Amino acid sequence: MRSVASPGLSPADRSAALDMVAEQLAETKVELAGIAGGQLPAAVRDGGLAGGLVHAADTARKTGLRVELSVAVPEPIDDDAAAAVYFCCSEALQNVAKYARARSVSIQVRGEAGRVEFVVTDDGAGFDPVTGGDSLGGLRGLDDRASLLGGRIAVDSAPGRGTRVRGSIPAASSAVPAASAGIAANGDAS
């Protein structure tokens, strides 16, 4: 194995950086195991839905993306609803950072009539949601997560026009059969 020297870092600094990365990986492994076991993500457990979304937005900002976040949800909401909204918004935000070639993104979350409504809008490249393909199933996963709680999402996008992911999830969980509605392409989520 060949060692690659990092310019400007002493061997002690490199060792400290590697130790920090190892610690973060260990924490991430514990966090993922908890989530797989049905536990809320730490950011949501510690700060509620708003705190979790602030954490997700701060992480996205580290990529250079401008993130505007507005959360107006009467707390507390059901843990399942909070987790679903958090995962839908954070997955949409990750998609923007990875694929959209966007400069900015807006996340708006609000409680209304027993539901949590969310909209994630970017100024990126956009795509055709009907033919654009979702080879990794990210959009399908968002819809599955929302549908399991009686919610839904819609994706509005076109090449060169950016993308808007809208969703609505009941504030109190009421699991529904898995055979519920699919993703609405350029449809209405309200």
Summary of the structure (lengths in Angstrom):
residues: 190
radius of gyration: 18.5
end to end distance: 55.5
largest distance: 60.1
contacts: 553
relative contact order: 0.13
helix: 42%
strand: 21%
